[in-house]
Amino acid sequence: MNIQSSFDHFLIYSKNLENDFEKFKRKFDFPIIYPVTNYGSFKSAMFSCRNSIIELVNFDNPTIPDSLKNNSLWFSGFALISSASIENIKKDLQNLNLSVSDIIIQYVKNKEGDSIPISKILLVNNLIQNLQIFFIEYLNSFLLKKFEEVSKTSKWEIVNFKINEELKERIKNQLIQIGFTSSKDLIFSDMRKIQFSFEKSNSEIPRINSFNIKSEKEIINLVEFFEV
């Protein structure tokens, strides 16, 4: 099976979720898919760009590396979607000897406190250190329909980003196996034409050195915005 992947959403860990949500809203006027919401095990909020979603998330994770614990905002990972079922993706990646998790059912709490299943998740293990990469398959169409509706009104488009890592042959091959295309100059892209490349810096953090979004008027590197 030839997996073809798109970036469903990018995860930005926030220590001060409510404040950062307001800061993003004021600065970028992103359409809101949903505001800050407490789901029990985590809190998050989602903004829409024209070609993907940015999610601010806060959760209690004892495995966060010490080098990141003092950061108030940082890219913690990204979710991928594909037209293939998550069960077939898991089988295909295992046949290629990639390390993947079991399929995880993600639950959230509704207003009555009941646990509601919302998605299936498949983690891709050991690909890029301190960057969580996973496939997601939604169990209802609410979020996908909401994204289709509000993304049309967004003035921002995700252009490209750079990962702070040396591009080893293993990483290159595995990125192609999970559904990205690669050009001769080693620029990768998803089905929505969001591009990324690798540029190792002297710093261990952030895991993503730059993340560029553009409107008709300007291009902004979100990583620099984190430091303001």
C-alpha positions as YAML, in Angstrom:
chain: A
units: angstrom
residues:
- id: 1
  name: MET
  ca: [0.00, 0.00, 0.00]
- id: 2
  name: ASN
  ca: [1.30, 3.46, -0.91]
- id: 3
  name: ILE
  ca: [0.43, 5.72, 2.04]
- id: 4
  name: GLN
  ca: [-0.28, 9.34, 1.15]
- id: 5
  name: SER
  ca: [-0.35, 11.65, 4.15]
- id: 6
  name: SER
  ca: [-1.48, 15.18, 4.97]
- id: 7
  name: PHE
  ca: [-0.83, 17.25, 8.06]
- id: 8
  name: ASP
  ca: [-4.09, 17.21, 10.01]
- id: 9
  name: HIS
  ca: [-2.83, 19.42, 12.82]
- id: 10
  name: PHE
  ca: [0.32, 20.71, 14.48]
- id: 11
  name: LEU
  ca: [0.63, 20.48, 18.25]
- id: 12
  name: ILE
  ca: [2.05, 23.40, 20.21]
- id: 13
  name: TYR
  ca: [2.55, 22.71, 23.90]
- id: 14
  name: SER
  ca: [1.57, 25.69, 26.05]
- id: 15
  name: LYS
  ca: [2.26, 26.14, 29.75]
- id: 16
  name: ASN
  ca: [-0.15, 29.09, 29.90]
- id: 17
  name: LEU
  ca: [-2.89, 27.91, 27.61]
- id: 18
  name: GLU
  ca: [-5.54, 30.55, 28.27]
- id: 19
  name: ASN
  ca: [-3.06, 33.44, 27.92]
- id: 20
  name: ASP
  ca: [-1.45, 31.99, 24.80]
- id: 21
  name: PHE
  ca: [-4.85, 31.37, 23.23]
- id: 22
  name: GLU
  ca: [-5.73, 35.05, 23.65]
- id: 23
  name: LYS
  ca: [-2.30, 36.10, 22.37]
- id: 24
  name: PHE
  ca: [-2.64, 34.00, 19.19]
- id: 25
  name: LYS
  ca: [-6.20, 35.22, 18.66]
- id: 26
  name: ARG
  ca: [-5.20, 38.88, 18.93]
- id: 27
  name: LYS
  ca: [-2.09, 38.62, 16.78]
- id: 28
  name: PHE
  ca: [-3.29, 36.41, 13.94]
- id: 29
  name: ASP
  ca: [-7.09, 36.55, 13.98]
- id: 30
  name: PHE
  ca: [-7.16, 32.82, 13.26]
- id: 31
  name: PRO
  ca: [-10.64, 31.34, 12.81]
- id: 32
  name: ILE
  ca: [-11.37, 29.31, 15.95]
- id: 33
  name: ILE
  ca: [-12.32, 25.68, 15.52]
- id: 34
  name: TYR
  ca: [-12.90, 25.44, 19.25]
- id: 35
  name: PRO
  ca: [-11.80, 27.60, 22.20]
- id: 36
  name: VAL
  ca: [-9.87, 26.43, 25.28]
- id: 37
  name: THR
  ca: [-11.61, 23.26, 26.42]
- id: 38
  name: ASN
  ca: [-10.86, 20.90, 29.29]
- id: 39
  name: TYR
  ca: [-11.10, 17.28, 28.16]
- id: 40
  name: GLY
  ca: [-10.07, 15.71, 31.46]
- id: 41
  name: SER
  ca: [-6.62, 14.34, 30.63]
- id: 42
  name: PHE
  ca: [-5.66, 17.46, 28.65]
- id: 43
  name: LYS
  ca: [-6.80, 20.95, 27.69]
- id: 44
  name: SER
  ca: [-6.58, 22.34, 24.18]
- id: 45
  name: ALA
  ca: [-7.78, 24.87, 21.65]
- id: 46
  name: MET
  ca: [-7.69, 24.75, 17.85]
- id: 47
  name: PHE
  ca: [-7.14, 27.47, 15.24]
- id: 48
  name: SER
  ca: [-7.56, 27.05, 11.50]
- id: 49
  name: CYS
  ca: [-5.18, 27.99, 8.74]
- id: 50
  name: ARG
  ca: [-6.26, 27.53, 5.14]
- id: 51
  name: ASN
  ca: [-4.38, 24.25, 4.76]
- id: 52
  name: SER
  ca: [-4.13, 22.74, 8.25]
- id: 53
  name: ILE
  ca: [-4.87, 23.21, 11.95]
- id: 54
  name: ILE
  ca: [-2.79, 24.60, 14.80]
- id: 55
  name: GLU
  ca: [-3.63, 23.14, 18.20]
- id: 56
  name: LEU
  ca: [-2.50, 24.65, 21.49]
- id: 57
  name: VAL
  ca: [-2.41, 21.92, 24.10]
- id: 58
  name: ASN
  ca: [-1.60, 21.56, 27.77]
- id: 59
  name: PHE
  ca: [-1.21, 18.22, 29.51]
- id: 60
  name: ASP
  ca: [0.65, 16.62, 32.41]
- id: 61
  name: ASN
  ca: [3.44, 14.60, 30.84]
- id: 62
  name: PRO
  ca: [6.21, 13.29, 33.12]
- id: 63
  name: THR
  ca: [8.25, 12.20, 30.08]
- id: 64
  name: ILE
  ca: [8.84, 15.80, 28.89]
- id: 65
  name: PRO
  ca: [12.63, 16.21, 28.62]
- id: 66
  name: ASP
  ca: [14.30, 18.47, 31.18]
- id: 67
  name: SER
  ca: [15.57, 20.65, 28.31]
- id: 68
  name: LEU
  ca: [11.97, 21.58, 27.45]
- id: 69
  name: LYS
  ca: [10.49, 22.04, 30.91]
- id: 70
  name: ASN
  ca: [11.42, 25.72, 31.10]
- id: 71
  name: ASN
  ca: [9.88, 26.53, 27.73]
- id: 72
  name: SER
  ca: [6.43, 28.07, 27.80]
- id: 73
  name: LEU
  ca: [5.65, 27.31, 24.12]
- id: 74
  name: TRP
  ca: [7.12, 24.72, 21.79]
- id: 75
  name: PHE
  ca: [6.11, 22.43, 18.94]
- id: 76
  name: SER
  ca: [5.55, 19.01, 20.43]
- id: 77
  name: GLY
  ca: [4.46, 17.09, 17.33]
- id: 78
  name: PHE
  ca: [2.03, 16.70, 14.48]
- id: 79
  name: ALA
  ca: [-0.88, 14.51, 13.46]
- id: 80
  name: LEU
  ca: [-1.25, 12.97, 10.01]
- id: 81
  name: ILE
  ca: [-4.36, 11.88, 8.15]
- id: 82
  name: SER
  ca: [-4.64, 9.52, 5.20]
- id: 83
  name: SER
  ca: [-7.42, 8.08, 3.08]
- id: 84
  name: ALA
  ca: [-6.29, 4.61, 4.23]
- id: 85
  name: SER
  ca: [-7.75, 3.17, 7.42]
- id: 86
  name: ILE
  ca: [-5.56, 3.35, 10.48]
- id: 87
  name: GLU
  ca: [-5.64, -0.45, 10.72]
- id: 88
  name: ASN
  ca: [-4.20, -0.77, 7.21]
- id: 89
  name: ILE
  ca: [-1.61, 1.90, 7.92]
- id: 90
  name: LYS
  ca: [-0.46, 0.01, 11.02]
- id: 91
  name: LYS
  ca: [-0.20, -3.25, 9.07]
- id: 92
  name: ASP
  ca: [1.71, -1.61, 6.25]
- id: 93
  name: LEU
  ca: [4.19, 0.17, 8.51]
- id: 94
  name: GLN
  ca: [4.81, -2.98, 10.51]
- id: 95
  name: ASN
  ca: [5.52, -4.84, 7.26]
- id: 96
  name: LEU
  ca: [8.14, -2.16, 6.57]
- id: 97
  name: ASN
  ca: [9.63, -2.81, 10.04]
- id: 98
  name: LEU
  ca: [8.70, 0.60, 11.41]
- id: 99
  name: SER
  ca: [8.04, 0.76, 15.14]
- id: 100
  name: VAL
  ca: [4.45, 1.81, 15.80]
- id: 101
  name: SER
  ca: [2.16, 1.75, 18.82]
- id: 102
  name: ASP
  ca: [-1.02, -0.18, 19.29]
- id: 103
  name: ILE
  ca: [-4.05, 1.68, 18.00]
- id: 104
  name: ILE
  ca: [-5.18, 3.99, 20.81]
- id: 105
  name: ILE
  ca: [-8.76, 5.16, 21.25]
- id: 106
  name: GLN
  ca: [-8.81, 8.78, 22.41]
- id: 107
  name: TYR
  ca: [-11.63, 9.78, 24.76]
- id: 108
  name: VAL
  ca: [-12.86, 13.18, 25.93]
- id: 109
  name: LYS
  ca: [-15.27, 14.15, 28.68]
- id: 110
  name: ASN
  ca: [-18.61, 15.65, 27.70]
- id: 111
  name: LYS
  ca: [-20.56, 18.16, 29.80]
- id: 112
  name: GLU
  ca: [-22.12, 15.32, 31.79]
- id: 113
  name: GLY
  ca: [-18.69, 13.86, 32.60]
- id: 114
  name: ASP
  ca: [-19.10, 10.83, 30.37]
- id: 115
  name: SER
  ca: [-16.13, 9.54, 28.35]
- id: 116
  name: ILE
  ca: [-16.79, 9.82, 24.60]
- id: 117
  name: PRO
  ca: [-14.50, 8.16, 22.01]
- id: 118
  name: ILE
  ca: [-13.47, 10.71, 19.37]
- id: 119
  name: SER
  ca: [-10.55, 9.26, 17.43]
- id: 120
  name: LYS
  ca: [-8.11, 6.44, 16.80]
- id: 121
  name: ILE
  ca: [-4.41, 7.24, 17.07]
- id: 122
  name: LEU
  ca: [-1.34, 5.35, 15.85]
- id: 123
  name: LEU
  ca: [2.02, 6.62, 17.11]
- id: 124
  name: VAL
  ca: [5.11, 6.33, 14.90]
- id: 125
  name: ASN
  ca: [7.88, 5.56, 17.38]
- id: 126
  name: ASN
  ca: [11.53, 6.62, 17.41]
- id: 127
  name: LEU
  ca: [11.46, 8.71, 14.25]
- id: 128
  name: ILE
  ca: [12.52, 12.16, 15.53]
- id: 129
  name: GLN
  ca: [13.44, 12.59, 19.18]
- id: 130
  name: ASN
  ca: [11.11, 14.82, 21.24]
- id: 131
  name: LEU
  ca: [8.71, 15.25, 18.30]
- id: 132
  name: GLN
  ca: [5.54, 13.19, 18.54]
- id: 133
  name: ILE
  ca: [4.34, 11.94, 15.14]
- id: 134
  name: PHE
  ca: [1.09, 10.05, 14.81]
- id: 135
  name: PHE
  ca: [-1.74, 9.14, 12.46]
- id: 136
  name: ILE
  ca: [-5.27, 10.07, 13.48]
- id: 137
  name: GLU
  ca: [-8.63, 8.77, 12.29]
- id: 138
  name: TYR
  ca: [-11.71, 10.57, 13.59]
- id: 139
  name: LEU
  ca: [-14.71, 8.59, 14.77]
- id: 140
  name: ASN
  ca: [-17.12, 11.36, 13.80]
- id: 141
  name: SER
  ca: [-17.07, 14.11, 11.19]
- id: 142
  name: PHE
  ca: [-17.49, 17.12, 13.50]
- id: 143
  name: LEU
  ca: [-13.93, 18.43, 13.46]
- id: 144
  name: LEU
  ca: [-13.37, 17.74, 9.76]
- id: 145
  name: LYS
  ca: [-16.56, 19.58, 8.82]
- id: 146
  name: LYS
  ca: [-15.68, 22.46, 11.12]
- id: 147
  name: PHE
  ca: [-12.24, 22.76, 9.54]
- id: 148
  name: GLU
  ca: [-13.70, 22.74, 6.02]
- id: 149
  name: GLU
  ca: [-16.12, 25.48, 7.04]
- id: 150
  name: VAL
  ca: [-13.79, 27.90, 8.86]
- id: 151
  name: SER
  ca: [-10.57, 27.32, 6.88]
- id: 152
  name: LYS
  ca: [-12.13, 29.20, 3.96]
- id: 153
  name: THR
  ca: [-12.16, 32.37, 6.06]
- id: 154
  name: SER
  ca: [-8.56, 32.11, 7.30]
- id: 155
  name: LYS
  ca: [-6.05, 34.59, 5.91]
- id: 156
  name: TRP
  ca: [-3.11, 32.38, 6.90]
- id: 157
  name: GLU
  ca: [-1.52, 29.46, 5.10]
- id: 158
  name: ILE
  ca: [1.21, 27.19, 6.49]
- id: 159
  name: VAL
  ca: [4.16, 27.36, 4.11]
- id: 160
  name: ASN
  ca: [7.08, 25.38, 5.52]
- id: 161
  name: PHE
  ca: [9.06, 24.48, 8.61]
- id: 162
  name: LYS
  ca: [12.54, 23.27, 9.53]
- id: 163
  name: ILE
  ca: [13.30, 20.45, 11.94]
- id: 164
  name: ASN
  ca: [16.33, 20.75, 14.19]
- id: 165
  name: GLU
  ca: [17.87, 17.41, 13.30]
- id: 166
  name: GLU
  ca: [20.51, 15.90, 11.09]
- id: 167
  name: LEU
  ca: [18.77, 14.18, 8.19]
- id: 168
  name: LYS
  ca: [19.99, 10.59, 8.36]
- id: 169
  name: GLU
  ca: [19.17, 8.05, 5.67]
- id: 170
  name: ARG
  ca: [16.97, 6.16, 8.14]
- id: 171
  name: ILE
  ca: [14.85, 9.25, 8.81]
- id: 172
  name: LYS
  ca: [14.57, 10.07, 5.11]
- id: 173
  name: ASN
  ca: [13.40, 6.55, 4.25]
- id: 174
  name: GLN
  ca: [10.90, 6.41, 7.09]
- id: 175
  name: LEU
  ca: [9.39, 9.80, 6.19]
- id: 176
  name: ILE
  ca: [8.77, 8.50, 2.67]
- id: 177
  name: GLN
  ca: [7.31, 5.30, 4.10]
- id: 178
  name: ILE
  ca: [4.78, 7.22, 6.22]
- id: 179
  name: GLY
  ca: [3.54, 9.15, 3.21]
- id: 180
  name: PHE
  ca: [5.68, 12.20, 2.41]
- id: 181
  name: THR
  ca: [7.28, 13.00, -0.93]
- id: 182
  name: SER
  ca: [10.89, 14.15, -1.21]
- id: 183
  name: SER
  ca: [12.57, 16.35, -3.80]
- id: 184
  name: LYS
  ca: [16.17, 16.07, -4.99]
- id: 185
  name: ASP
  ca: [17.18, 18.89, -2.66]
- id: 186
  name: LEU
  ca: [15.67, 16.97, 0.29]
- id: 187
  name: ILE
  ca: [12.60, 19.11, 0.82]
- id: 188
  name: PHE
  ca: [9.68, 16.98, 1.97]
- id: 189
  name: SER
  ca: [6.02, 17.77, 1.41]
- id: 190
  name: ASP
  ca: [2.60, 16.41, 2.30]
- id: 191
  name: MET
  ca: [-0.51, 16.13, 0.12]
- id: 192
  name: ARG
  ca: [-1.45, 19.73, 0.99]
- id: 193
  name: LYS
  ca: [1.94, 21.00, -0.27]
- id: 194
  name: ILE
  ca: [3.21, 21.97, 3.18]
- id: 195
  name: GLN
  ca: [6.98, 21.65, 2.96]
- id: 196
  name: PHE
  ca: [9.62, 20.85, 5.54]
- id: 197
  name: SER
  ca: [13.34, 20.27, 5.64]
- id: 198
  name: PHE
  ca: [16.09, 19.59, 8.17]
- id: 199
  name: GLU
  ca: [18.61, 22.03, 9.59]
- id: 200
  name: LYS
  ca: [20.67, 21.02, 12.61]
- id: 201
  name: SER
  ca: [21.41, 23.88, 14.99]
- id: 202
  name: ASN
  ca: [23.70, 24.04, 18.02]
- id: 203
  name: SER
  ca: [20.72, 24.09, 20.34]
- id: 204
  name: GLU
  ca: [18.83, 20.99, 21.39]
- id: 205
  name: ILE
  ca: [15.62, 23.01, 21.41]
- id: 206
  name: PRO
  ca: [13.34, 23.89, 19.85]
- id: 207
  name: ARG
  ca: [12.75, 20.71, 17.87]
- id: 208
  name: ILE
  ca: [11.39, 22.93, 15.11]
- id: 209
  name: ASN
  ca: [13.71, 25.83, 14.25]
- id: 210
  name: SER
  ca: [11.23, 27.76, 12.13]
- id: 211
  name: PHE
  ca: [7.57, 27.47, 11.18]
- id: 212
  name: ASN
  ca: [6.46, 29.93, 8.53]
- id: 213
  name: ILE
  ca: [2.89, 31.02, 7.89]
- id: 214
  name: LYS
  ca: [1.91, 33.59, 5.29]
- id: 215
  name: SER
  ca: [-0.94, 35.93, 4.48]
- id: 216
  name: GLU
  ca: [-1.32, 38.25, 1.52]
- id: 217
  name: LYS
  ca: [0.62, 40.89, 3.47]
- id: 218
  name: GLU
  ca: [3.38, 39.08, 5.37]
- id: 219
  name: ILE
  ca: [5.26, 35.94, 6.32]
- id: 220
  name: ILE
  ca: [5.74, 35.18, 10.02]
- id: 221
  name: ASN
  ca: [7.95, 32.61, 11.71]
- id: 222
  name: LEU
  ca: [5.83, 31.31, 14.58]
- id: 223
  name: VAL
  ca: [8.89, 30.15, 16.52]
- id: 224
  name: GLU
  ca: [10.08, 33.75, 16.74]
- id: 225
  name: PHE
  ca: [6.61, 34.78, 17.88]
- id: 226
  name: PHE
  ca: [6.93, 32.29, 20.78]
- id: 227
  name: GLU
  ca: [9.89, 34.28, 22.11]
- id: 228
  name: VAL
  ca: [8.12, 37.67, 22.09]
...
